[in-house]
Every structure is written in structure tokens, then in C-alpha cells.
Amino acid sequence: MKNYLTRKNYSAGFTLIELLVVIAIIGILSSVVLASLNSARTKGRDARRMSDLHNIQLALELYYNKYGTYKVAGTGYRGDGNGWLGYENGGMYAKAVTRGLQENGFLSAPLIDDPIQKPGYMIYLCEGAQVYALSATKENSTTQDTDYIQKTCNGTGGNGTYTRYGKNYAVTNKTY
């Protein structure tokens, strides 16, 4: 006869502690992955902002080559070519600057704007519309970015893109 008292009975399964350890490890790994994913999304949005401004800058240069000015006629704040780039409201902003560039064949999309802030991108013209500054708000700006925008056309002052609107990245046609 077999001795049932000395034989150990093992069940095929995991203990509660083993399951809790595995769940804790999965939780830690998922939080690291989510943090990395958010960082990648932020960098992706900043890359899009820089690309958008570069494309608008190219369109402005083509416009200038054709018309001799960076002021896109009848666009922006009160039709003066300044202000929010991709914003229209039927009043003070009857037509967006980007729509004006698109209608003239220099941009492929009529409204180009920041992926999060609406409105987001700005344009200011200076020196008789011979100098422009395009600006945006990057989520991960550098000290160089914020130093540079303060030197650009209308970067600082009472209505400055940096001081009043919090923009921290700019491109311009003037060397500073």
C-alpha cells in the first residue's frame, strides 16, 4: 500500500505572489513604454511645426519672386498680411495667409496650422514687407530657439510673438 502522507502533492499553477510579481513587472514596463511614446509624439509634433514653417517660408519666397513683397494681398489681420497664418473668422481675419498662398499656387493646402494650438502659427512683416518672421510654439524648445525669436521681426515688445503670444521658435528671411 502506498503511503499518502509522505508524498507531496503539487498542483500545476502559479502562486499568488508569482502572479503579483509578474503584474508589477508588466506595469513598470508599460509605464516606461508610455513615457517613451509621449516623448516621441512631442518630438513628432515639433518636427511637424518646423516642417510647416519651412514649407510656408518656401511659399513666401516664391510669392516674393512673383510679386516683390512678402505681404500676401488681402490676407491676415484686416487684410494686411500679418497675424495668424492659418486662421479665418470672416471678420478681422477674412482670409488666412496660407489660403492666399495656396490660391496663388504656392502651397498645396489652404489652411496650415499648429497640430495642437488653433490658431498657432504667426507671421509678422517688417521693413516695408521686405522682412518676415514666421513663429510657432514648440513643446521642447531650446535656449537657442528662444534667444533667436527675440531677435526677429516683432519678436519682442507689446505685441511681440515671444513676449505677448509665448512663441519660442521662428524662421525669417533676415540674418541675425
N, CA, C and O of each residue as an XYZ file, in Angstrom:
704
protein
N       0.823     -1.157      0.000
C       0.000      0.000      0.000
C       0.886      1.246      0.000
O       1.932      1.287      0.648
N       0.449      2.236     -0.728
C       1.233      3.460     -0.847
C       1.017      4.351      0.360
O      -0.053      4.380      0.968
N       2.057      5.063      0.674
C       1.982      5.968      1.804
C       1.626      7.357      1.279
O       2.470      8.029      0.686
N       0.413      7.782      1.487
C      -0.048      9.079      1.004
C       0.421     10.221      1.868
O       0.357     11.369      1.428
N       0.879      9.977      3.043
C       1.307     11.033      3.952
C       2.681     11.590      3.579
O       2.941     12.766      3.834
N       3.540     10.814      3.003
C       4.885     11.286      2.666
C       4.965     11.835      1.243
O       5.925     12.527      0.905
N       4.014     11.548      0.443
C       4.036     12.022     -0.925
C       3.529     13.466     -0.990
O       2.469     13.776     -0.447
N       4.299     14.366     -1.668
C       3.884     15.767     -1.797
C       2.996     15.905     -3.018
O       3.248     15.320     -4.071
N       1.977     16.675     -2.850
C       1.011     16.862     -3.914
C       1.213     18.261     -4.508
O       0.882     19.257     -3.865
N       1.757     18.346     -5.740
C       1.982     19.626     -6.407
C       0.878     19.864     -7.418
O       0.497     18.965     -8.168
N       0.366     21.093     -7.427
C      -0.640     21.422     -8.433
C       0.028     22.227     -9.542
O       1.008     22.933     -9.303
N      -0.492     22.121    -10.718
C       0.063     22.834    -11.874
C      -0.544     24.229    -11.911
O      -1.666     24.397    -12.387
N       0.175     25.230    -11.418
C      -0.323     26.595    -11.402
C       0.696     27.526    -10.766
O       1.790     27.114    -10.381
N       0.304     28.803    -10.666
C       1.184     29.808    -10.090
C       0.650     30.226     -8.733
O      -0.555     30.198     -8.481
N       1.560     30.609     -7.878
C       1.141     31.119     -6.570
C       0.712     32.565     -6.726
O       1.003     33.200     -7.740
N       0.038     33.075     -5.745
C      -0.428     34.459     -5.765
C       0.749     35.423     -5.836
O       0.673     36.425     -6.548
N       1.807     35.156     -5.139
C       2.984     36.032     -5.144
C       3.615     36.064     -6.530
O       4.003     37.133     -7.002
N       3.724     34.941     -7.175
C       4.298     34.906     -8.525
C       3.457     35.741     -9.494
O       4.000     36.475    -10.319
N       2.157     35.628     -9.390
C       1.280     36.417    -10.251
C       1.413     37.910     -9.972
O       1.445     38.708    -10.909
N       1.490     38.299     -8.708
C       1.649     39.714     -8.361
C       2.978     40.281     -8.861
O       3.031     41.425     -9.313
N       4.043     39.496     -8.783
C       5.350     39.946     -9.286
C       5.281     40.171    -10.792
O       5.780     41.180    -11.291
N       4.677     39.251    -11.510
C       4.551     39.393    -12.964
C       3.718     40.629    -13.325
O       4.077     41.379    -14.232
N       2.622     40.834    -12.623
C       1.776     42.002    -12.875
C       2.543     43.294    -12.591
O       2.417     44.258    -13.346
N       3.324     43.330    -11.532
C       4.124     44.520    -11.208
C       5.156     44.798    -12.299
O       5.344     45.950    -12.690
N       5.818     43.767    -12.790
C       6.814     43.937    -13.850
C       6.160     44.460    -15.121
O       6.698     45.355    -15.772
N       5.004     43.909    -15.478
C       4.281     44.384    -16.665
C       3.877     45.845    -16.498
O       3.966     46.622    -17.448
N       3.439     46.221    -15.314
C       3.068     47.612    -15.049
C       4.238     48.561    -15.196
O       4.092     49.635    -15.781
N       5.386     48.191    -14.682
C       6.580     49.034    -14.792
C       7.003     49.170    -16.251
O       7.300     50.272    -16.710
N       7.030     48.065    -16.975
C       7.414     48.112    -18.388
C       6.447     48.951    -19.212
O       6.876     49.703    -20.087
N       5.165     48.836    -18.948
C       4.185     49.614    -19.721
C       4.312     51.110    -19.431
O       4.122     51.926    -20.334
N       4.629     51.483    -18.196
C       4.797     52.908    -17.896
C       6.028     53.470    -18.601
O       6.006     54.619    -19.041
N       7.094     52.692    -18.718
C       8.290     53.138    -19.440
C       7.972     53.305    -20.921
O       8.394     54.280    -21.542
N       7.237     52.365    -21.483
C       6.874     52.441    -22.901
C       5.982     53.647    -23.162
O       6.179     54.348    -24.155
N       5.001     53.906    -22.293
C       4.115     55.049    -22.481
C       4.872     56.367    -22.368
O       4.587     57.298    -23.121
N       5.810     56.468    -21.463
C       6.609     57.687    -21.334
C       7.430     57.908    -22.604
O       7.532     59.036    -23.087
N       8.007     56.852    -23.138
C       8.778     56.971    -24.378
C       7.880     57.358    -25.542
O       8.271     58.157    -26.393
N       6.691     56.800    -25.581
C       5.750     57.104    -26.649
C       5.334     58.571    -26.608
O       5.262     59.215    -27.655
N       5.061     59.110    -25.429
C       4.696     60.525    -25.302
C       5.839     61.422    -25.734
O       5.609     62.441    -26.384
N       7.056     61.067    -25.390
C       8.223     61.835    -25.814
C       8.347     61.817    -27.332
O       8.648     62.842    -27.944
N       8.117     60.669    -27.934
C       8.196     60.562    -29.392
C       7.093     61.389    -30.059
O       7.328     62.010    -31.096
N       5.911     61.401    -29.479
C       4.814     62.205    -30.033
C       5.148     63.693    -29.982
O       4.910     64.423    -30.944
N       5.698     64.137    -28.859
C       6.089     65.536    -28.710
C       7.133     65.910    -29.747
O       7.021     66.950    -30.398
N       8.132     65.083    -29.903
C       9.171     65.351    -30.903
C       8.588     65.350    -32.307
O       9.001     66.144    -33.152
N       7.644     64.477    -32.560
C       6.988     64.428    -33.865
C       6.202     65.699    -34.157
O       6.248     66.213    -35.275
N       5.477     66.213    -33.160
C       4.731     67.461    -33.356
C       5.675     68.632    -33.584
O       5.402     69.492    -34.421
N       6.791     68.678    -32.844
C       7.777     69.748    -33.054
C       8.394     69.659    -34.449
O       8.619     70.682    -35.095
N       8.664     68.454    -34.909
C       9.205     68.278    -36.263
C       8.192     68.758    -37.302
O       8.561     69.370    -38.304
N       6.920     68.475    -37.054
C       5.884     68.950    -37.982
C       5.824     70.473    -37.997
O       5.687     71.078    -39.060
N       5.925     71.093    -36.829
C       5.900     72.560    -36.758
C       7.041     73.154    -37.578
O       6.838     74.084    -38.358
N       8.234     72.612    -37.394
C       9.392     73.131    -38.127
C       9.220     72.903    -39.625
O       9.567     73.772    -40.424
N       8.693     71.754    -40.013
C       8.455     71.457    -41.423
C       7.386     72.380    -42.011
O       7.548     72.886    -43.122
N       6.300     72.601    -41.274
C       5.248     73.512    -41.741
C       5.799     74.912    -41.987
O       5.538     75.510    -43.030
N       6.560     75.434    -41.024
C       7.106     76.777    -41.192
C       8.091     76.836    -42.355
O       8.150     77.835    -43.071
N       8.857     75.776    -42.541
C       9.786     75.734    -43.670
C       9.015     75.759    -45.001
O       9.398     76.476    -45.926
N       7.930     74.977    -45.095
C       7.123     74.967    -46.319
C       6.474     76.319    -46.576
O       6.422     76.771    -47.720
N       5.979     76.969    -45.530
C       5.385     78.297    -45.676
C       6.461     79.297    -46.079
O       6.215     80.186    -46.894
N       7.647     79.150    -45.510
C       8.764     80.026    -45.863
C       9.099     79.891    -47.353
O       9.311     80.897    -48.031
N       9.147     78.673    -47.860
C       9.404     78.464    -49.292
C       8.305     79.102    -50.144
O       8.586     79.720    -51.171
N       7.052     78.945    -49.708
C       5.938     79.545    -50.446
C       6.038     81.068    -50.448
O       5.766     81.710    -51.463
N       6.427     81.646    -49.312
C       6.601     83.107    -49.247
C       7.701     83.586    -50.182
O       7.573     84.634    -50.815
N       8.774     82.825    -50.268
C       9.869     83.209    -51.176
C       9.403     83.159    -52.631
O       9.760     84.030    -53.424
N       8.616     82.154    -52.982
C       8.079     82.087    -54.345
C       7.121     83.253    -54.602
O       7.124     83.837    -55.685
N       6.305     83.585    -53.601
C       5.396     84.726    -53.707
C       6.192     86.015    -53.919
O       5.839     86.846    -54.756
N       7.260     86.165    -53.156
C       8.107     87.359    -53.270
C       8.730     87.459    -54.666
O       8.792     88.541    -55.250
N       9.185     86.329    -55.188
C       9.789     86.339    -56.521
C       8.793     86.791    -57.587
O       9.186     87.398    -58.584
N       7.518     86.502    -57.385
C       6.499     86.889    -58.359
C       5.988     88.311    -58.150
O       5.772     89.041    -59.117
N       5.789     88.715    -56.864
C       5.134     89.990    -56.578
C       6.030     91.059    -55.951
O       5.606     92.208    -55.831
N       7.251     90.715    -55.551
C       8.171     91.697    -54.982
C       7.860     92.116    -53.560
O       8.401     93.115    -53.084
N       7.005     91.383    -52.869
C       6.666     91.670    -51.475
C       6.298     90.366    -50.780
O       5.895     89.393    -51.418
N       6.445     90.369    -49.458
C       6.026     89.205    -48.674
C       4.606     89.364    -48.150
O       4.056     88.446    -47.541
N       4.020     90.520    -48.387
C       2.647     90.788    -47.951
C       1.691     90.121    -48.938
O       1.529     90.575    -50.071
N       1.063     89.035    -48.488
C       0.112     88.311    -49.335
C      -1.190     89.114    -49.326
O      -1.876     89.201    -48.308
N      -1.508     89.688    -50.464
C      -2.609     90.648    -50.596
C      -3.928     90.096    -50.057
O      -4.329     88.975    -50.370
N      -4.596     90.923    -49.231
C      -5.930     90.602    -48.738
C      -5.995     89.481    -47.715
O      -7.065     88.911    -47.503
N      -4.877     89.149    -47.073
C      -4.870     88.050    -46.106
C      -4.436     88.549    -44.730
O      -3.961     89.675    -44.583
N      -4.608     87.699    -43.735
C      -4.173     88.022    -42.377
C      -5.097     89.008    -41.691
O      -6.240     89.201    -42.105
N      -4.589     89.628    -40.640
C      -5.364     90.565    -39.834
C      -5.708     91.803    -40.662
O      -4.817     92.524    -41.114
N      -6.980     92.038    -40.853
C      -7.504     93.177    -41.626
C      -6.914     93.241    -43.040
O      -6.787     94.322    -43.616
N      -6.557     92.084    -43.592
C      -6.038     92.024    -44.959
C      -4.640     92.566    -45.116
O      -4.198     92.836    -46.233
N      -3.927     92.731    -43.993
C      -2.606     93.348    -44.012
C      -1.456     92.335    -44.101
O      -0.291     92.731    -44.109
N      -1.769     91.036    -44.166
C      -0.713     90.028    -44.314
C      -0.015     89.641    -43.028
O       0.905     88.824    -43.061
N      -0.416     90.198    -41.893
C       0.187     89.899    -40.597
C      -0.753     89.072    -39.735
O      -1.932     88.917    -40.054
N      -0.218     88.541    -38.637
C      -1.040     87.863    -37.639
C      -0.995     86.358    -37.758
O       0.040     85.781    -38.089
N      -2.136     85.716    -37.483
C      -2.226     84.252    -37.516
C      -2.169     83.775    -38.961
O      -2.866     84.310    -39.824
N      -1.343     82.771    -39.224
C      -1.135     82.293    -40.593
C      -2.309     81.503    -41.160
O      -2.719     81.743    -42.295
N      -2.847     80.579    -40.402
C      -3.877     79.683    -40.914
C      -5.231     79.905    -40.291
O      -5.992     78.952    -40.121
N      -5.555     81.139    -39.944
C      -6.801     81.424    -39.223
C      -7.717     82.281    -40.077
O      -7.281     83.255    -40.690
N      -8.997     81.909    -40.114
C     -10.029     82.688    -40.789
C     -11.260     82.738    -39.889
O     -11.646     81.732    -39.293
N     -11.874     83.925    -39.796
C     -13.101     84.012    -38.995
C     -14.193     84.820    -39.685
O     -15.251     85.053    -39.101
N     -13.951     85.246    -40.912
C     -14.948     86.015    -41.647
C     -15.001     87.480    -41.261
O     -15.722     88.257    -41.888
N     -14.254     87.872    -40.241
C     -14.232     89.270    -39.799
C     -12.854     89.877    -40.013
O     -12.431     90.135    -41.140
N     -12.168     90.098    -38.898
C     -10.826     90.688    -38.970
C      -9.850     89.794    -39.736
O      -8.891     90.278    -40.338
N     -10.101     88.506    -39.707
C      -9.290     87.541    -40.454
C     -10.170     86.918    -41.545
O     -10.561     85.755    -41.446
N     -10.474     87.697    -42.577
C     -11.356     87.222    -43.641
C     -10.717     86.082    -44.434
O     -11.396     85.132    -44.823
N      -9.411     86.183    -44.671
C      -8.720     85.139    -45.426
C      -7.371     84.860    -44.780
O      -6.621     85.784    -44.464
N      -7.068     83.584    -44.587
C      -5.788     83.180    -43.995
C      -4.646     83.423    -44.981
O      -4.824     83.316    -46.195
N      -3.485     83.748    -44.447
C      -2.293     83.937    -45.281
C      -1.995     82.648    -46.052
O      -1.646     82.693    -47.232
N      -2.132     81.511    -45.386
C      -1.858     80.245    -46.070
C      -2.850     79.995    -47.206
O      -2.479     79.416    -48.227
N      -4.101     80.421    -47.047
C      -5.074     80.272    -48.135
C      -4.664     81.157    -49.320
O      -4.761     80.740    -50.474
N      -4.213     82.359    -49.031
C      -3.751     83.249    -50.104
C      -2.575     82.652    -50.859
O      -2.501     82.754    -52.084
N      -1.655     82.032    -50.132
C      -0.511     81.379    -50.793
C      -0.974     80.180    -51.614
O      -0.440     79.926    -52.693
N      -1.963     79.443    -51.112
C      -2.491     78.287    -51.832
C      -3.240     78.731    -53.083
O      -3.094     78.110    -54.136
N      -4.029     79.783    -52.992
C      -4.775     80.275    -54.150
C      -3.851     80.782    -55.255
O      -4.206     80.755    -56.433
N      -2.668     81.243    -54.866
C      -1.684     81.699    -55.848
C      -0.796     80.562    -56.353
O       0.108     80.785    -57.159
N      -1.058     79.345    -55.878
C      -0.325     78.181    -56.359
C       0.988     77.900    -55.662
O       1.807     77.142    -56.181
N       1.213     78.496    -54.491
C       2.485     78.317    -53.803
C       2.432     77.307    -52.662
O       3.478     76.848    -52.203
N       1.245     76.956    -52.200
C       1.056     75.934    -51.163
C       0.014     74.934    -51.653
O      -0.869     75.276    -52.440
N       0.126     73.705    -51.181
C      -0.839     72.685    -51.604
C      -2.084     72.654    -50.726
O      -3.129     72.182    -51.174
N      -2.006     73.136    -49.500
C      -3.145     73.112    -48.574
C      -3.558     74.545    -48.228
O      -2.697     75.410    -48.063
N      -4.872     74.807    -48.116
C      -5.306     76.175    -47.828
C      -5.090     76.623    -46.384
O      -4.817     77.798    -46.139
N      -5.208     75.717    -45.439
C      -5.053     76.094    -44.036
C      -4.007     75.198    -43.391
O      -4.237     74.006    -43.189
N      -2.876     75.770    -43.074
C      -1.803     75.046    -42.393
C      -1.654     75.679    -41.029
O      -1.456     76.888    -40.917
N      -1.749     74.858    -39.983
C      -1.662     75.412    -38.637
C      -1.077     74.386    -37.672
O      -0.891     73.219    -38.015
N      -0.797     74.842    -36.483
C      -0.198     74.030    -35.428
C      -1.052     72.792    -35.139
O      -2.280     72.868    -35.171
N      -0.399     71.636    -34.855
C      -1.177     70.425    -34.581
C      -1.991     70.456    -33.288
O      -2.921     69.664    -33.133
N      -1.663     71.352    -32.361
C      -2.400     71.420    -31.089
C      -3.095     72.768    -30.913
O      -4.305     72.815    -30.692
N      -2.349     73.853    -31.010
C      -2.915     75.188    -30.801
C      -3.594     75.669    -32.070
O      -2.998     75.636    -33.147
N      -4.825     76.112    -31.953
C      -5.541     76.676    -33.090
C      -6.098     78.022    -32.677
O      -6.939     78.037    -31.779
N      -5.717     79.136    -33.235
C      -4.630     79.297    -34.190
C      -3.276     79.187    -33.504
O      -3.163     79.382    -32.294
N      -2.258     78.876    -34.285
C      -0.951     78.656    -33.684
C       0.202     79.374    -34.361
O       0.985     80.046    -33.690
N       0.323     79.247    -35.673
C       1.447     79.862    -36.381
C       1.160     81.337    -36.648
O       0.021     81.728    -36.904
N       2.224     82.152    -36.582
C       2.065     83.589    -36.798
C       3.058     84.086    -37.841
O       4.104     83.480    -38.070
N       2.704     85.204    -38.465
C       3.593     85.898    -39.387
C       3.578     87.380    -39.040
O       2.529     87.961    -38.764
N       4.751     87.968    -39.060
C       4.859     89.421    -38.940
C       5.786     89.932    -40.013
O       6.846     89.361    -40.270
N       5.367     91.027    -40.639
C       6.142     91.666    -41.696
C       6.746     92.951    -41.158
O       6.102     93.682    -40.405
N       7.979     93.221    -41.544
C       8.674     94.428    -41.116
C       9.414     95.020    -42.312
O       9.503     94.409    -43.377
N       9.933     96.208    -42.109
C      10.753     96.891    -43.115
C      10.046     96.954    -44.470
O      10.604     96.563    -45.496
N       8.813     97.452    -44.455
C       8.059     97.612    -45.694
C       7.713     96.293    -46.363
O       7.709     96.201    -47.590
N       7.428     95.287    -45.578
C       7.078     93.940    -46.045
C       8.215     93.283    -46.818
O       7.982     92.430    -47.675
N       9.452     93.687    -46.509
C      10.624     93.061    -47.133
C      11.282     92.052    -46.200
O      12.163     91.297    -46.612
N      10.849     92.042    -44.937
C      11.359     91.096    -43.937
C      10.154     90.464    -43.253
O       9.177     91.146    -42.945
N      10.229     89.170    -43.020
C       9.157     88.471    -42.327
C       9.740     87.593    -41.229
O      10.917     87.234    -41.250
N       8.884     87.259    -40.272
C       9.219     86.277    -39.240
C       8.002     85.376    -39.073
O       6.901     85.851    -38.795
N       8.207     84.082    -39.243
C       7.172     83.081    -39.002
C       7.466     82.458    -37.651
O       8.617     82.124    -37.371
N       6.462     82.291    -36.809
C       6.728     81.769    -35.468
C       5.733     80.696    -35.054
O       4.610     80.626    -35.552
N       6.193     79.855    -34.117
C       5.394     78.758    -33.587
C       5.797     78.524    -32.136
O       6.785     79.080    -31.656
N       5.021     77.698    -31.449
C       5.344     77.312    -30.083
C       5.714     75.837    -30.080
O       4.854     74.967    -30.210
N       7.010     75.568    -29.931
C       7.476     74.182    -29.829
C       7.267     73.691    -28.400
O       7.310     74.478    -27.455
N       7.043     72.404    -28.249
C       6.872     71.826    -26.922
C       8.207     71.594    -26.238
O       8.285     71.589    -25.009
N       9.256     71.402    -27.024
C      10.610     71.203    -26.491
C      11.559     72.193    -27.152
O      12.409     71.805    -27.953
N      11.414     73.453    -26.821
C      12.288     74.455    -27.430
C      13.637     74.478    -26.722
O      13.763     74.050    -25.575
N      14.624     74.978    -27.420
C      15.957     75.104    -26.862
C      16.209     76.560    -26.483
O      15.443     77.451    -26.851
N      17.263     76.781    -25.764
C      17.656     78.152    -25.418
C      17.982     78.933    -26.676
O      17.688     80.125    -26.765
N      18.586     78.268    -27.648
C      18.900     78.927    -28.924
C      17.621     79.374    -29.626
O      17.574     80.463    -30.198
N      16.574     78.528    -29.582
C      15.299     78.894    -30.201
C      14.736     80.169    -29.580
O      14.363     81.099    -30.295
N      14.677     80.212    -28.251
C      14.079     81.374    -27.581
C      14.955     82.611    -27.701
O      14.433     83.724    -27.775
N      16.263     82.447    -27.723
C      17.155     83.595    -27.943
C      16.956     84.159    -29.343
O      16.934     85.376    -29.531
N      16.811     83.274    -30.325
C      16.690     83.702    -31.720
C      15.376     84.431    -31.977
O      15.370     85.470    -32.637
N      14.268     83.908    -31.470
C      12.974     84.549    -31.759
C      12.918     85.964    -31.194
O      12.224     86.818    -31.745
N      13.629     86.222    -30.117
C      13.625     87.563    -29.529
C      14.355     88.570    -30.403
O      14.170     89.775    -30.233
N      15.174     88.108    -31.326
C      15.904     88.999    -32.238
C      15.140     89.252    -33.532
O      15.453     90.194    -34.259
N      14.144     88.424    -33.827
C      13.460     88.508    -35.114
C      12.474     89.656    -35.161
O      12.184     90.306    -34.156
N      11.972     89.883    -36.354
C      10.968     90.901    -36.634
C       9.761     90.710    -35.716
O       9.092     89.679    -35.780
N       9.480     91.693    -34.865
C       8.356     91.679    -33.932
C       8.403     90.524    -32.933
O       7.359     90.033    -32.504
N       9.602     90.090    -32.563
C       9.729     89.032    -31.572
C       9.413     89.501    -30.167
O       8.849     88.754    -29.368
N       9.779     90.750    -29.863
C       9.545     91.291    -28.528
C       8.744     92.587    -28.647
O       8.471     93.065    -29.748
N       8.382     93.134    -27.518
C       7.595     94.366    -27.495
C       6.184     94.068    -27.023
O       5.864     92.936    -26.662
N       5.351     95.084    -27.029
C       3.990     94.960    -26.527
C       3.151     93.933    -27.266
O       2.303     93.275    -26.664
N       3.377     93.791    -28.567
C       2.626     92.819    -29.369
C       3.572     91.765    -29.945
O       3.285     91.174    -30.986
N       4.696     91.532    -29.271
C       5.704     90.605    -29.775
C       5.261     89.151    -29.724
O       4.538     88.737    -28.818
N       5.705     88.390    -30.706
C       5.320     86.981    -30.755
C       5.880     86.204    -29.575
O       5.267     85.239    -29.118
N       7.040     86.616    -29.080
C       7.623     85.956    -27.912
C       7.018     86.499    -26.618
O       6.585     85.728    -25.761
N       6.988     87.815    -26.479
C       6.553     88.415    -25.213
C       5.041     88.325    -24.993
O       4.609     88.084    -23.866
N       4.235     88.508    -26.022
C       2.782     88.502    -25.830
C       2.146     87.140    -26.099
O       1.230     86.731    -25.386
N       2.624     86.441    -27.120
C       1.966     85.198    -27.532
C       2.699     83.935    -27.094
O       2.191     82.832    -27.297
N       3.867     84.071    -26.504
C       4.583     82.914    -25.980
C       5.222     82.028    -27.030
O       5.550     80.877    -26.746
N       5.406     82.540    -28.239
C       6.066     81.749    -29.287
C       7.538     81.592    -28.917
O       8.137     82.496    -28.334
N       8.117     80.444    -29.257
C       9.517     80.202    -28.873
C      10.363     79.655    -30.015
O      11.485     79.199    -29.798
N       9.824     79.699    -31.232
C      10.578     79.234    -32.400
C      10.209     80.115    -33.582
O       9.036     80.432    -33.782
N      11.202     80.512    -34.365
C      10.929     81.381    -35.514
C      11.872     81.075    -36.665
O      12.997     80.614    -36.473
N      11.378     81.345    -37.865
C      12.200     81.361    -39.065
C      11.985     82.713    -39.729
O      10.900     83.286    -39.633
N      12.993     83.215    -40.388
C      12.913     84.528    -41.004
C      13.814     84.574    -42.237
O      14.656     83.698    -42.434
N      13.632     85.584    -43.046
C      14.478     85.755    -44.222
C      15.651     86.685    -43.940
O      16.485     86.910    -44.816
N      15.724     87.218    -42.744
C      16.811     88.134    -42.382
C      17.808     87.412    -41.467
O      17.417     86.641    -40.590
N      19.081     87.671    -41.686
C      20.111     87.061    -40.856
C      20.319     87.909    -39.609
O      20.500     89.124    -39.692
N      20.290     87.259    -38.465
C      20.501     87.950    -37.179
C      21.740     87.422    -36.504
O      22.088     87.874    -35.413
